[in-house]
Amino acid sequence: MRFIERHLMPGEILVYRARLHWARLLPHFVLMLLFAAALVVVSVKVGGFWSYLPLAALVYSCLRALGAYIVFTTADFAVTTHRVIVKRGLFTLRSTEILIPRIESIQVEQSIWGRVLNYGTVVIIGTGGTHEAFEMIAGPYELRNQVQAELAGSPGQPLSPKKPPSGEKNL
């Protein structure tokens, strides 16, 4: 059971879940490939001590990519019938919860690449001037639409409990 499911209030239903976009990992893996290619070229052409430099850069880029992957897999964004929940982190956890009635506006910001690959920054502005920005969200307009549906009082289809196949009943 994931963090968000464990922390639902009684009667609260999970409506929508969003994730970070895979493009967040792309620069890290491209850098790893470049350093791996540099290691091969330097080892073949020059060799000796100089091959340790691209090797060190490759190890460093692998560690950075691992860190980015941990952030990618542990970040969780959800819309429920009562609030918007954002959870980030594995070793140090940061969760943000914004009650649906306290949301004044929601904005989506996308770059050209964000429009092409369908990711963006979702900014939720709450009462009292709270300003929460969530970057590199996959499908940001769907997240915005789900929050707006909850604000309007016409909730979307809940993710749980699941409907049984026709003819069966939930027990």
MDTraj code that builds the backbone (N, CA, C; nanometers):
import mdtraj as md
import numpy as np

residues = "MET ARG PHE ILE GLU ARG HIS LEU MET PRO GLY GLU ILE LEU VAL TYR ARG ALA ARG LEU HIS TRP ALA ARG LEU LEU PRO HIS PHE VAL LEU MET LEU LEU PHE ALA ALA ALA LEU VAL VAL VAL SER VAL LYS VAL GLY GLY PHE TRP SER TYR LEU PRO LEU ALA ALA LEU VAL TYR SER CYS LEU ARG ALA LEU GLY ALA TYR ILE VAL PHE THR THR ALA ASP PHE ALA VAL THR THR HIS ARG VAL ILE VAL LYS ARG GLY LEU PHE THR LEU ARG SER THR GLU ILE LEU ILE PRO ARG ILE GLU SER ILE GLN VAL GLU GLN SER ILE TRP GLY ARG VAL LEU ASN TYR GLY THR VAL VAL ILE ILE GLY THR GLY GLY THR HIS GLU ALA PHE GLU MET ILE ALA GLY PRO TYR GLU LEU ARG ASN GLN VAL GLN ALA GLU LEU ALA GLY SER PRO GLY GLN PRO LEU SER PRO LYS LYS PRO PRO SER GLY GLU LYS ASN LEU".split()
xyz = np.array([
    [0.0840, -0.1168, 0.0000],
    [0.0000, 0.0000, 0.0000],
    [0.0891, 0.1239, 0.0000],
    [0.0585, 0.2177, -0.0861],
    [0.1397, 0.3370, -0.1009],
    [0.1047, 0.4410, 0.0046],
    [0.1887, 0.5434, 0.0135],
    [0.1756, 0.6479, 0.1147],
    [0.0369, 0.7111, 0.1135],
    [-0.0102, 0.7485, -0.0031],
    [-0.1369, 0.8209, -0.0115],
    [-0.2535, 0.7338, 0.0332],
    [-0.2558, 0.6082, -0.0087],
    [-0.3637, 0.5195, 0.0349],
    [-0.3636, 0.5003, 0.1863],
    [-0.2448, 0.4959, 0.2459],
    [-0.2353, 0.4773, 0.3911],
    [-0.2831, 0.5987, 0.4692],
    [-0.2830, 0.7158, 0.4061],
    [-0.3147, 0.8386, 0.4780],
    [-0.4467, 0.9017, 0.4340],
    [-0.5352, 0.8239, 0.3762],
    [-0.6679, 0.8752, 0.3430],
    [-0.7516, 0.8854, 0.4702],
    [-0.8323, 0.9902, 0.4762],
    [-0.9218, 1.0087, 0.5901],
    [-1.0448, 0.9195, 0.5713],
    [-1.1183, 0.8896, 0.6776],
    [-1.2406, 0.8106, 0.6627],
    [-1.3381, 0.8797, 0.5663],
    [-1.3880, 0.8055, 0.4705],
    [-1.4818, 0.8582, 0.3724],
    [-1.4167, 0.9285, 0.2543],
    [-1.2859, 0.9439, 0.2576],
    [-1.2144, 1.0103, 0.1485],
    [-1.1849, 0.9093, 0.0381],
    [-1.2050, 0.9500, -0.0872],
    [-1.1860, 0.8605, -0.2009],
    [-1.0776, 0.9175, -0.2921],
    [-0.9855, 0.8332, -0.3341],
    [-0.8811, 0.8714, -0.4290],
    [-0.9439, 0.8843, -0.5667],
    [-0.9333, 1.0034, -0.6253],
    [-0.9967, 1.0315, -0.7542],
    [-0.8973, 1.0230, -0.8685],
    [-0.7770, 1.0779, -0.8484],
    [-0.6797, 1.0845, -0.9576],
    [-0.5391, 1.0800, -0.9002],
    [-0.4495, 1.0136, -0.9705],
    [-0.3098, 1.0055, -0.9304],
    [-0.2234, 1.0504, -1.0477],
    [-0.1242, 1.1341, -1.0191],
    [-0.0311, 1.1815, -1.1214],
    [0.1111, 1.1433, -1.0811],
    [0.1990, 1.1440, -1.1766],
    [0.3387, 1.1084, -1.1531],
    [0.4287, 1.2139, -1.2168],
    [0.5567, 1.2062, -1.1863],
    [0.6540, 1.2880, -1.2566],
    [0.6707, 1.2324, -1.3977],
    [0.7105, 1.3166, -1.4896],
    [0.7297, 1.2746, -1.6281],
    [0.8682, 1.2133, -1.6451],
    [0.8781, 1.1151, -1.7352],
    [1.0055, 1.0461, -1.7591],
    [1.1123, 1.1406, -1.8128],
    [1.0733, 1.2530, -1.8713],
    [1.1717, 1.3476, -1.9249],
    [1.2603, 1.4049, -1.8149],
    [1.2165, 1.3957, -1.6915],
    [1.2988, 1.4411, -1.5790],
    [1.4269, 1.3578, -1.5679],
    [1.4229, 1.2333, -1.6116],
    [1.5392, 1.1447, -1.6056],
    [1.6310, 1.1586, -1.7266],
    [1.5785, 1.2103, -1.8352],
    [1.6516, 1.2128, -1.9617],
    [1.7886, 1.2798, -1.9551],
    [1.8033, 1.3996, -1.8987],
    [1.9369, 1.4610, -1.8954],
    [2.0402, 1.3772, -1.8215],
    [1.9984, 1.3099, -1.7167],
    [2.0921, 1.2289, -1.6392],
    [2.1426, 1.1098, -1.7203],
    [2.0534, 1.0452, -1.7932],
    [2.0946, 0.9287, -1.8712],
    [2.1733, 0.9679, -1.9963],
    [2.1433, 1.0824, -2.0545],
    [2.2220, 1.1321, -2.1678],
    [2.3636, 1.1636, -2.1219],
    [2.3761, 1.2260, -2.0057],
    [2.5087, 1.2570, -1.9515],
    [2.5875, 1.1290, -1.9224],
    [2.5206, 1.0273, -1.8698],
    [2.5880, 0.8987, -1.8461],
    [2.6408, 0.8407, -1.9771],
    [2.5607, 0.8451, -2.0820],
    [2.6043, 0.7929, -2.2117],
    [2.7224, 0.8717, -2.2673],
    [2.7202, 1.0030, -2.2523],
    [2.8322, 1.0850, -2.2999],
    [2.9615, 1.0516, -2.2259],
    [2.9542, 1.0373, -2.0941],
    [3.0742, 1.0036, -2.0173],
    [3.1216, 0.8613, -2.0466],
    [3.0301, 0.7694, -2.0742],
    [3.0693, 0.6337, -2.1114],
    [3.1418, 0.6354, -2.2456],
    [3.0905, 0.7136, -2.3406],
    [3.1570, 0.7251, -2.4709],
    [3.2941, 0.7911, -2.4546],
    [3.3023, 0.8942, -2.3700],
    [3.4310, 0.9599, -2.3462],
    [3.5306, 0.8636, -2.2827],
    [3.4827, 0.7774, -2.1938],
    [3.5702, 0.6787, -2.1308],
    [3.6280, 0.5836, -2.2347],
    [3.5441, 0.5373, -2.3260],
    [3.5914, 0.4460, -2.4301],
    [3.6930, 0.5156, -2.5202],
    [3.6629, 0.6365, -2.5634],
    [3.7529, 0.7087, -2.6541],
    [3.8857, 0.7382, -2.5865],
    [3.8834, 0.7891, -2.4650],
    [4.0076, 0.8239, -2.3947],
    [4.0880, 0.6981, -2.3635],
    [4.0218, 0.5903, -2.3269],
    [4.0941, 0.4660, -2.2959],
    [4.1627, 0.4102, -2.4190],
    [4.0973, 0.4181, -2.5339],
    [4.1552, 0.3637, -2.6573],
    [4.2630, 0.4555, -2.7128],
    [4.2359, 0.5856, -2.7168],
    [4.3282, 0.6804, -2.7804],
    [4.4452, 0.7185, -2.6904],
    [4.4185, 0.7469, -2.5642],
    [4.5228, 0.8003, -2.4767],
    [4.5678, 0.6946, -2.3757],
    [4.4711, 0.6390, -2.3021],
    [4.5015, 0.5369, -2.2017],
    [4.5701, 0.5954, -2.0795],
    [4.6157, 0.5067, -1.9940],
    [4.6898, 0.5474, -1.8752],
    [4.6053, 0.6237, -1.7756],
    [4.6717, 0.7189, -1.7110],
    [4.6089, 0.7975, -1.6065],
    [4.4866, 0.8738, -1.6555],
    [4.4895, 0.9214, -1.7782],
    [4.3832, 1.0074, -1.8303],
    [4.2490, 0.9357, -1.8423],
    [4.2507, 0.8046, -1.8465],
    [4.1234, 0.7330, -1.8558],
    [4.0475, 0.7343, -1.7223],
    [4.1156, 0.7723, -1.6129],
    [4.0464, 0.7803, -1.4844],
    [3.9525, 0.9021, -1.4767],
    [3.9839, 1.0065, -1.5521],
    [3.8992, 1.1262, -1.5470],
    [3.7580, 1.0987, -1.5998],
    [3.7416, 1.0435, -1.7205],
    [3.6046, 1.0142, -1.7635],
    [3.5397, 0.9031, -1.6804],
    [3.6209, 0.8132, -1.6234],
    [3.5652, 0.7103, -1.5365],
    [3.5048, 0.7732, -1.4110],
    [3.5763, 0.8689, -1.3517],
    [3.5242, 0.9384, -1.2339],
    [3.3972, 1.0165, -1.2694],
    [3.3970, 1.0803, -1.3863],
    [3.2785, 1.1548, -1.4297],
    [3.1617, 1.0592, -1.4546],
    [3.1906, 0.9419, -1.5080],
    [3.0854, 0.8432, -1.5317],
    [3.0261, 0.7938, -1.3996],
    [3.1105, 0.7654, -1.3012],
    [3.0615, 0.7209, -1.1705],
    [2.9763, 0.8302, -1.1065],
    [3.0227, 0.9545, -1.1150],
    [2.9468, 1.0670, -1.0591],
    [2.8108, 1.0806, -1.1283],
    [2.8085, 1.0705, -1.2614],
    [2.6817, 1.0838, -1.3340],
    [2.5882, 0.9666, -1.3039],
    [2.6436, 0.8479, -1.2793],
    [2.5606, 0.7329, -1.2412],
    [2.4958, 0.7558, -1.1047],
    [2.5698, 0.8125, -1.0111],
    [2.5139, 0.8424, -0.8798],
    [2.4047, 0.9490, -0.8892],
    [2.4286, 1.0500, -0.9727],
    [2.3262, 1.1533, -0.9932],
    [2.2014, 1.0942, -1.0580],
    [2.2193, 1.0042, -1.1551],
    [2.1045, 0.9403, -1.2209],
    [2.0280, 0.8525, -1.1219],
    [2.0994, 0.7848, -1.0345],
    [2.0332, 0.7033, -0.9324],
    [1.9491, 0.7916, -0.8398],
    [2.0045, 0.9044, -0.7998],
    [1.9295, 0.9980, -0.7163],
    [1.8049, 1.0500, -0.7871],
    [1.8180, 1.0828, -0.9159],
    [1.7029, 1.1303, -0.9932],
    [1.5984, 1.0211, -1.0075],
    [1.6430, 0.8973, -1.0233],
    [1.5491, 0.7857, -1.0353],
    [1.4731, 0.7631, -0.9043],
    [1.5418, 0.7780, -0.7921],
    [1.4748, 0.7638, -0.6620],
    [1.3692, 0.8722, -0.6454],
    [1.4025, 0.9956, -0.6836],
    [1.3041, 1.1043, -0.6771],
    [1.1863, 1.0731, -0.7686],
    [1.2148, 1.0239, -0.8891],
    [1.1106, 0.9925, -0.9870],
    [1.0145, 0.8854, -0.9358],
    [1.0674, 0.7821, -0.8746],
    [0.9828, 0.6713, -0.8316],
    [0.9115, 0.6965, -0.6992],
    [0.9625, 0.7874, -0.6181],
    [0.9006, 0.8088, -0.4874],
    [0.8062, 0.9283, -0.4833],
    [0.8084, 1.0141, -0.5840],
    [0.7169, 1.1292, -0.5861],
    [0.5774, 1.0811, -0.6236],
    [0.4778, 1.1322, -0.5526],
    [0.3400, 1.0898, -0.5749],
    [0.2488, 1.2106, -0.5615],
    [0.1573, 1.2257, -0.6552],
    [0.0632, 1.3373, -0.6573],
    [-0.0758, 1.2783, -0.6698],
    [-0.1700, 1.3251, -0.5872],
    [-0.3041, 1.2678, -0.5921],
    [-0.4088, 1.3745, -0.5639],
    [-0.5262, 1.3520, -0.6249],
    [-0.6445, 1.4329, -0.5964],
    [-0.7449, 1.3383, -0.5322],
    [-0.7965, 1.3787, -0.4169],
    [-0.8989, 1.3004, -0.3500],
    [-1.0260, 1.3851, -0.3430],
    [-1.1275, 1.3294, -0.2844],
    [-1.2519, 1.4036, -0.2712],
    [-1.2406, 1.5186, -0.1710],
    [-1.1329, 1.5217, -0.0889],
    [-1.1181, 1.6257, 0.0127],
    [-0.9968, 1.7169, -0.0066],
    [-0.8925, 1.6672, -0.0746],
    [-0.7683, 1.7439, -0.0797],
    [-0.6797, 1.7009, -0.1951],
    [-0.5764, 1.7815, -0.2183],
    [-0.4685, 1.7481, -0.3115],
    [-0.3492, 1.7113, -0.2244],
    [-0.2917, 1.5944, -0.2509],
    [-0.1811, 1.5445, -0.1694],
    [-0.0581, 1.5283, -0.2587],
    [0.0544, 1.5792, -0.2101],
    [0.1816, 1.5643, -0.2803],
    [0.2802, 1.5059, -0.1813],
    [0.3451, 1.3963, -0.2230],
    [0.4443, 1.3312, -0.1375],
    [0.5730, 1.3180, -0.2169],
    [0.6820, 1.3618, -0.1582],
    [0.8127, 1.3508, -0.2225],
    [0.9131, 1.2983, -0.1219],
    [1.0066, 1.2179, -0.1722],
    [1.1158, 1.1742, -0.0881],
    [1.1074, 1.0292, -0.0461],
    [1.2223, 0.9736, -0.0158],
    [1.2333, 0.8368, 0.0316],
    [1.2954, 0.8371, 0.1714],
    [1.4137, 0.8932, 0.1829],
    [1.4827, 0.8962, 0.3114],
    [1.4318, 1.0121, 0.3966],
    [1.4169, 1.1273, 0.3348],
    [1.3518, 1.2406, 0.4004],
    [1.2231, 1.2643, 0.3253],
    [1.1147, 1.2664, 0.3964],
    [0.9828, 1.2737, 0.3358],
    [0.9262, 1.4135, 0.3499],
    [0.8684, 1.4629, 0.2414],
    [0.7984, 1.5911, 0.2459],
    [0.6623, 1.5704, 0.1829],
    [0.5585, 1.5970, 0.2595],
    [0.4244, 1.5866, 0.2040],
    [0.3550, 1.7217, 0.2179],
    [0.2783, 1.7546, 0.1154],
    [0.2007, 1.8776, 0.1138],
    [0.0570, 1.8391, 0.0893],
    [-0.0323, 1.8940, 0.1678],
    [-0.1743, 1.8658, 0.1517],
    [-0.2486, 1.9983, 0.1446],
    [-0.3286, 2.0133, 0.0428],
    [-0.4080, 2.1343, 0.0258],
    [-0.5539, 2.0910, 0.0193],
    [-0.6344, 2.1404, 0.1124],
    [-0.7754, 2.1060, 0.1140],
    [-0.8441, 2.1671, -0.0084],
    [-0.9314, 2.0909, -0.0703],
    [-0.9999, 2.1357, -0.1920],
    [-1.0708, 2.2698, -0.1714],
    [-1.1453, 2.2892, -0.0616],
    [-1.2130, 2.4190, -0.0454],
    [-1.1171, 2.5373, -0.0278],
    [-0.9910, 2.5110, 0.0053],
    [-0.8934, 2.6172, 0.0272],
    [-0.8178, 2.6562, -0.1000],
    [-0.8466, 2.5934, -0.2123],
    [-0.7782, 2.6239, -0.3380],
    [-0.8489, 2.7399, -0.4061],
    [-0.7718, 2.8469, -0.4347],
    [-0.8279, 2.9627, -0.5040],
    [-0.8119, 2.9500, -0.6548],
    [-0.6946, 2.9038, -0.6987],
    [-0.6730, 2.8876, -0.8425],
    [-0.5659, 2.7827, -0.8670],
    [-0.5658, 2.7340, -0.9899],
    [-0.4662, 2.6355, -1.0313],
    [-0.4181, 2.6743, -1.1703],
    [-0.2871, 2.6754, -1.1874],
    [-0.2270, 2.7166, -1.3140],
    [-0.1403, 2.6045, -1.3685],
    [-0.1292, 2.5994, -1.5002],
    [-0.0389, 2.5056, -1.5657],
    [0.0577, 2.5860, -1.6515],
    [0.1858, 2.5600, -1.6352],
    [0.2895, 2.6253, -1.7149],
    [0.3635, 2.5176, -1.7925],
    [0.3783, 2.5392, -1.9248],
    [0.4468, 2.4420, -2.0086],
    [0.5442, 2.5121, -2.1021],
    [0.6608, 2.4536, -2.1182],
    [0.7558, 2.4995, -2.2181],
    [0.7178, 2.4351, -2.3517],
    [0.7927, 2.4655, -2.4540],
    [0.7667, 2.4022, -2.5842],
    [0.7833, 2.2513, -2.5730],
    [0.8923, 2.2070, -2.5080],
    [0.9140, 2.0632, -2.4912],
    [0.8068, 2.0013, -2.4033],
    [0.7607, 2.0775, -2.3048],
    [0.6536, 2.0287, -2.2192],
    [0.5251, 2.0051, -2.2976],
    [0.4972, 2.0945, -2.3920],
    [0.3775, 2.0753, -2.4749],
    [0.3926, 1.9543, -2.5659],
    [0.5116, 1.9362, -2.6213],
    [0.5354, 1.8231, -2.7113],
    [0.5287, 1.6906, -2.6354],
    [0.5907, 1.6848, -2.5179],
    [0.5997, 1.5604, -2.4421],
    [0.4924, 1.5464, -2.3338],
    [0.4044, 1.6456, -2.3213],
    [0.2929, 1.6445, -2.2273],
    [0.3381, 1.6409, -2.0813],
    [0.4200, 1.7401, -2.0426],
    [0.4530, 1.7602, -1.9023],
    [0.4532, 1.9101, -1.8737],
    [0.4475, 1.9447, -1.7475],
    [0.4484, 2.0858, -1.7125],
    [0.4530, 2.1071, -1.5631],
    [0.4473, 2.2329, -1.5260],
    [0.4458, 2.2727, -1.3862],
    [0.3035, 2.3084, -1.3482],
    [0.2545, 2.2491, -1.2417],
    [0.1215, 2.2789, -1.1900],
    [0.1400, 2.3652, -1.0659],
    [0.0780, 2.4831, -1.0678],
    [0.0881, 2.5772, -0.9564],
    [-0.0493, 2.5872, -0.8917],
    [-0.0564, 2.5542, -0.7636],
    [-0.1810, 2.5639, -0.6887],
    [-0.1677, 2.6804, -0.5916],
    [-0.2613, 2.7730, -0.6026],
    [-0.2623, 2.8899, -0.5156],
    [-0.3798, 2.8745, -0.4203],
    [-0.3488, 2.8737, -0.2920],
    [-0.4509, 2.8553, -0.1909],
    [-0.4844, 2.9843, -0.1189],
    [-0.5828, 2.9756, -0.0328],
    [-0.6219, 3.0928, 0.0458],
    [-0.5059, 3.1341, 0.1349],
    [-0.4966, 3.2627, 0.1594],
    [-0.3873, 3.3130, 0.2421],
    [-0.2586, 3.3304, 0.1649],
    [-0.2629, 3.3131, 0.0329],
    [-0.1453, 3.3364, -0.0491],
    [-0.0493, 3.2193, -0.0590],
    [-0.0883, 3.1024, -0.0111],
    [0.0011, 2.9873, -0.0264],
    [0.0171, 2.9572, -0.1746],
    [0.1386, 2.9248, -0.2115],
    [0.1737, 2.9077, -0.3515],
    [0.2591, 2.7814, -0.3633],
    [0.2023, 2.6745, -0.4184],
    [0.2750, 2.5477, -0.4316],
    [0.2936, 2.5161, -0.5793],
    [0.4183, 2.4998, -0.6212],
    [0.4492, 2.4661, -0.7597],
    [0.5049, 2.3240, -0.7648],
    [0.4507, 2.2436, -0.8542],
    [0.4942, 2.1052, -0.8725],
    [0.5432, 2.0898, -1.0153],
    [0.6746, 2.0674, -1.0305],
    [0.7380, 2.0681, -1.1624],
    [0.7434, 1.9288, -1.2248],
    [0.7458, 1.9291, -1.3585],
    [0.7635, 1.8090, -1.4415],
    [0.6546, 1.7043, -1.4173],
    [0.5307, 1.7478, -1.4043],
    [0.4179, 1.6575, -1.3844],
    [0.3729, 1.6043, -1.5197],
    [0.3567, 1.4746, -1.5303],
    [0.3046, 1.4137, -1.6526],
    [0.1548, 1.4410, -1.6601],
    [0.1078, 1.4867, -1.7765],
    [-0.0348, 1.5148, -1.7946],
    [-0.0853, 1.6252, -1.7040],
    [-0.0240, 1.7449, -1.7068],
    [-0.0628, 1.8486, -1.6103],
    [-0.2060, 1.8981, -1.6284],
    [-0.2562, 1.8986, -1.7502],
    [-0.3927, 1.9475, -1.7709],
    [-0.4959, 1.8500, -1.7156],
    [-0.4658, 1.7215, -1.7184],
    [-0.5578, 1.6240, -1.6592],
    [-0.5626, 1.6427, -1.5073],
    [-0.4470, 1.6683, -1.4460],
    [-0.4437, 1.6963, -1.3022],
    [-0.5250, 1.8216, -1.2718],
    [-0.5049, 1.9267, -1.3506],
    [-0.5818, 2.0499, -1.3312],
    [-0.7312, 2.0251, -1.3462],
    [-0.7695, 1.9485, -1.4490],
    [-0.9117, 1.9197, -1.4709],
    [-0.9727, 1.8437, -1.3538],
    [-0.8994, 1.7504, -1.2969],
    [-0.9502, 1.6736, -1.1830],
    [-0.9683, 1.7628, -1.0600],
    [-0.8732, 1.8548, -1.0366],
    [-0.8868, 1.9466, -0.9238],
    [-1.0056, 2.0385, -0.9471],
    [-1.0211, 2.0889, -1.0696],
    [-1.1338, 2.1768, -1.0996],
    [-1.2671, 2.1039, -1.0857],
    [-1.2721, 1.9770, -1.1232],
    [-1.3949, 1.8995, -1.1083],
    [-1.4307, 1.8850, -0.9604],
    [-1.3315, 1.8626, -0.8763],
    [-1.3579, 1.8527, -0.7330],
    [-1.4006, 1.9876, -0.6767],
    [-1.3401, 2.0959, -0.7248],
    [-1.3789, 2.2298, -0.6792],
    [-1.5236, 2.2627, -0.7184],
    [-1.5635, 2.2182, -0.8383],
    [-1.6982, 2.2467, -0.8883],
    [-1.8031, 2.1572, -0.8240],
    [-1.7585, 2.0550, -0.7539],
    [-1.8528, 1.9649, -0.6880],
    [-1.9026, 1.8546, -0.7782],
    [-1.8401, 1.8386, -0.8954],
    [-1.8764, 1.7274, -0.9832],
    [-1.7558, 1.6353, -0.9936],
    [-1.7377, 1.5514, -0.8927],
    [-1.6166, 1.4702, -0.8856],
    [-1.6030, 1.3747, -1.0029],
    [-1.4778, 1.3460, -1.0363],
    [-1.4487, 1.2477, -1.1399],
    [-1.4711, 1.1078, -1.0882],
    [-1.4378, 1.0105, -1.1682],
    [-1.4532, 0.8712, -1.1284],
    [-1.3457, 0.8358, -1.0274],
    [-1.3829, 0.7844, -0.9124],
    [-1.2816, 0.7474, -0.8127],
    [-1.1988, 0.6286, -0.8599],
    [-1.0738, 0.6258, -0.8152],
    [-0.9865, 0.5138, -0.8477],
    [-1.0136, 0.3945, -0.7577],
    [-1.0660, 0.4187, -0.6376],
    [-1.0972, 0.3108, -0.5459],
    [-1.2192, 0.3511, -0.4656],
    [-1.3092, 0.2701, -0.4262],
    [-1.3077, 0.1269, -0.4537],
    [-1.3453, 0.0998, -0.5983],
    [-1.2914, -0.0078, -0.6524],
    [-1.3163, -0.0416, -0.7916],
    [-1.4552, -0.1008, -0.8081],
    [-1.5135, -0.0702, -0.9232],
    [-1.6440, -0.1276, -0.9535],
    [-1.6277, -0.2752, -0.9871],
    [-1.7180, -0.3584, -0.9379],
    [-1.7101, -0.4994, -0.9733],
    [-1.7606, -0.5182, -1.1165],
    [-1.7200, -0.6274, -1.1840],
    [-1.7726, -0.6560, -1.3165],
    [-1.9251, -0.6683, -1.3086],
    [-1.9913, -0.6434, -1.4216],
    [-2.1387, -0.6440, -1.4228],
    [-2.1922, -0.7755, -1.3683],
    [-2.2965, -0.7647, -1.2883],
    [-2.3591, -0.8836, -1.2309],
    [-2.3038, -0.9202, -1.0937],
    [-2.1875, -0.8654, -1.0540],
    [-2.1310, -0.8962, -0.9232],
    [-2.1538, -0.7802, -0.8295],
    [-2.1485, -0.8049, -0.7012],
    [-2.1688, -0.7000, -0.6016],
    [-2.0455, -0.6876, -0.5150],
    [-2.0195, -0.5629, -0.4716],
    [-1.9137, -0.5416, -0.3729],
    [-1.9604, -0.5911, -0.2379],
    [-1.8778, -0.6654, -0.1703],
    [-1.9132, -0.7144, -0.0361],
    [-1.8326, -0.6418, 0.0672],
])
top = md.Topology()
chain = top.add_chain()
for i, resn in enumerate(residues, 1):
    res = top.add_residue(resn, chain, resSeq=i)
    for name in ("N", "CA", "C"):
        top.add_atom(name, md.element.get_by_symbol(name[0]), res)
traj = md.Trajectory(xyz[None], top)
